[in-house]
Amino acid sequence: MSDEPPTPHPPPLRRWVNTRSAAAHIGIHPEVLRRWSRQPGKHTWLPKPIRVGKEFRWDIDALETALADLNDRPQEDNDEAR
């Protein structure tokens, strides 16, 4: 047996996409996603994008998780997504 500790698995790769692709992936218009991101106090469930040059990049996995969590919330909490 080896005395070496097991090699940890690398973290999963994050998938970053531009606003147009992120919006298409979740079925909304890109301007809606831009508007939601400009209102962080109102849309607290929305993950924050990163800025790359002049564009924003969205972690598509974080966006999917946030939407899934939002859909699991009671209806009265869900009104902010509309």
N, C-alpha and C positions, 0 to 999 in steps of 0.2 A: 504494500500500500504506500502511496505517496503522502508525504507530510505537507504538500503544497495545498493552500486553500483553493476551493473551487473558483474558477474564473467567473466573475459576475457577467450576466448578460447585458449587452449594450442597451441603452434606452431605445424605444421604438422611434423610427424616423418620423418627424412631423411633416405633414403635407401642407405646404403653404401655397395659396392660390390668390390671384388678384380679385378685386371686388366683383367684376363681371362674372367670373367663374364661380365664386362663392355664392353669389345671388342666384345664378342659374341652378346650382346644385341644390339649393333649398327652395327653389320655385318662386322667387320674388324678383322684382325689377331691381337692377343695381342701385337706382336712386333711393329706393326704400331702405336698402342696407346702409347706404351712406347717411341717410337721415337718422336711422336708428343709432348709428355710431356717433353722431353729433349730439345725441341726447342720452348720455350715459346714466344720468339720474333716473330717467324714465324707463330705460331698457337695461336694467341691472343684470339680467340674465345673459346678455350678449358678451361674448369674449372680445377682448380688445385686439384690434389688428396691430401689426407693426408697419412702420413706414419704410419703404425701400425706394430711395430716390423720390419721385413725385407720386408714387403709387402706394396704396396700402396692400398688405398681404394678410390673408386670413388663414388661421390654422383650421383646416377643414374638419379635422377630427374633433377639435374643441367646439366648433360650431355645431356639428352633429350631436355631440353630447349635450350641449346647452339646450338645443331644441328638444331632444328626447326628455331631458329633465323638465323643461317647460310644459311638455305635453302630459307629464305625470303629475303636475300640480293640480290642485282643485280649480274648478272653473272660475271662481271669483278672482283668484290670483292670476289667471291666464289672460285676463282682459288686456294687459299691457302689450300683448303680441299682436293685437289687431290694429 
